[in-house]
Amino acid sequence: MKRFWVVGGVYTDTNFNRIAEGKEERIGPFADYAAAKAAWQKRAWETVDHANARFRIEEEGGELCYWVVGGPYCDTSFAEPAHGGGEEWYGPFDDYESAKIEWSRHAWSSVDDAMCRYRIEKLARGEHPRAEHPEGQSLKEPKRAAGRARP
């Protein structure tokens, strides 16, 4: 059985490599992605004013890979994708740093759009994200530098 966790906390800086105090928070487990996303959204909004806070969703079990997820939403609750599209999925990436580069590219290209947001999610390799998410969401392969990500 798959289990999902919300993981993160307050980091020492915006590189998000080292937690500021103690250990990363682990919220869960959740039986499905939707429940984990709701918990992620709640925790992210609780820390929205703290630039060094970041949370992500991780799937337990198997070899892991990273996905960049997001796009335009209906409103700033970022709960429902904008009409005519779903969340965009870019990846998979073998490591967090590669996903972070892709996330940065999308986040900066949409920085002036208050209705657009991207995040990084960690899932088991071989699990197709569309199987866990509602119909209408798109999957996009990233533009890759050599050796940065596997198809």
C-alpha positions in Angstrom: 0.0 0.0 0.0 1.3 3.4 -0.9 1.7 6.0 1.7 2.4 9.7 1.3 4.1 12.2 3.7 4.4 15.9 3.9 8.0 16.8 4.6 9.8 20.0 5.2 10.2 22.8 7.7 12.2 26.0 8.2 15.7 25.9 6.6 18.8 27.9 7.3 18.5 29.7 3.9 16.7 29.6 0.6 18.9 26.9 -0.8 16.7 24.6 1.4 19.6 22.2 2.0 19.9 22.3 5.8 17.1 22.5 8.3 17.4 25.5 10.8 16.7 23.7 14.0 16.0 20.0 14.9 14.7 17.7 12.2 12.5 18.1 9.1 8.8 17.8 10.0 7.1 14.6 8.7 3.3 14.9 8.6 1.4 11.8 7.8 1.2 9.1 6.6 -1.7 9.6 4.2 -3.3 6.8 2.2 -3.7 8.9 -0.9 -2.1 11.8 -2.7 -5.2 14.1 -2.4 -5.1 13.9 1.4 -1.3 14.6 1.4 -1.8 17.5 -0.9 -4.4 19.0 1.4 -2.1 18.7 4.4 0.8 20.1 2.3 -1.4 23.1 1.3 -2.4 23.7 4.9 1.2 23.6 6.2 2.5 25.7 3.3 -0.1 28.4 4.0 0.8 28.4 7.7 4.3 29.3 6.8 3.7 31.4 3.7 5.3 34.5 5.2 8.6 32.7 6.1 10.9 32.8 3.1 13.0 29.9 4.5 10.1 27.5 4.9 9.4 24.8 2.4 7.3 21.6 2.3 7.0 18.8 -0.2 5.0 15.6 -0.7 7.0 12.3 -0.7 5.7 8.9 -1.6 7.0 6.1 0.5 8.6 2.9 -1.0 10.7 2.0 -3.9 13.4 4.0 -5.7 12.4 7.7 -5.6 12.4 10.4 -8.3 11.4 14.1 -8.3 8.7 15.9 -10.3 8.1 19.6 -10.7 4.3 20.2 -10.4 2.2 23.3 -10.9 1.0 25.9 -13.3 -1.8 28.5 -13.3 -4.6 28.1 -10.8 -8.2 29.5 -10.4 -7.3 31.6 -7.4 -4.5 32.1 -4.8 -5.7 29.1 -2.7 -3.8 27.1 -5.4 -6.3 24.2 -4.9 -7.9 24.1 -8.4 -6.0 24.4 -11.6 -7.2 27.1 -14.0 -10.0 26.3 -16.3 -9.0 24.6 -19.5 -6.0 22.8 -18.0 -4.6 20.8 -15.2 -1.5 20.8 -13.2 1.6 20.5 -15.3 4.1 17.7 -14.4 7.8 18.0 -15.4 10.1 15.1 -14.9 11.0 12.6 -13.6 14.4 13.8 -12.2 16.9 11.6 -10.4 17.9 14.1 -7.8 16.5 17.0 -6.0 19.0 19.5 -7.4 18.0 18.7 -11.0 14.3 19.1 -10.1 15.2 22.4 -8.3 16.8 23.8 -11.4 13.6 23.0 -13.4 11.4 24.3 -10.6 13.4 27.6 -10.6 13.0 28.0 -14.3 9.2 27.7 -14.1 8.9 29.7 -10.9 11.0 32.6 -12.3 9.2 32.5 -15.7 5.9 33.0 -13.9 7.0 35.3 -11.1 4.7 38.1 -12.1 1.6 35.8 -12.2 0.1 35.7 -8.8 -2.2 32.8 -9.8 0.7 30.6 -10.9 2.7 28.3 -8.5 5.1 25.4 -8.8 6.4 22.8 -6.3 8.7 19.8 -6.2 7.2 16.4 -5.3 9.1 13.1 -4.6 7.4 9.9 -5.8 8.4 6.3 -6.3 10.1 5.7 -9.7 7.9 3.9 -12.2 4.7 5.3 -10.7 3.0 7.3 -13.3 1.7 10.6 -11.7 -1.4 10.6 -13.9 -2.5 7.4 -12.1 -2.6 9.3 -8.8 -4.2 12.5 -10.1 -7.5 13.5 -11.8 -7.9 13.4 -15.5 -6.9 16.5 -17.4 -3.5 17.0 -15.9 -0.7 17.2 -18.3 2.7 15.5 -18.1 5.6 17.3 -19.7 9.1 16.1 -20.2 11.7 18.7 -19.1 14.4 20.1 -21.3 17.3 18.2 -19.9 21.0 18.8 -19.8 23.0 15.7 -20.4 23.0 13.3 -17.4 20.6 15.4 -15.3 17.5 13.3 -15.5 16.3 9.9 -16.8 13.2 9.4 -19.0 
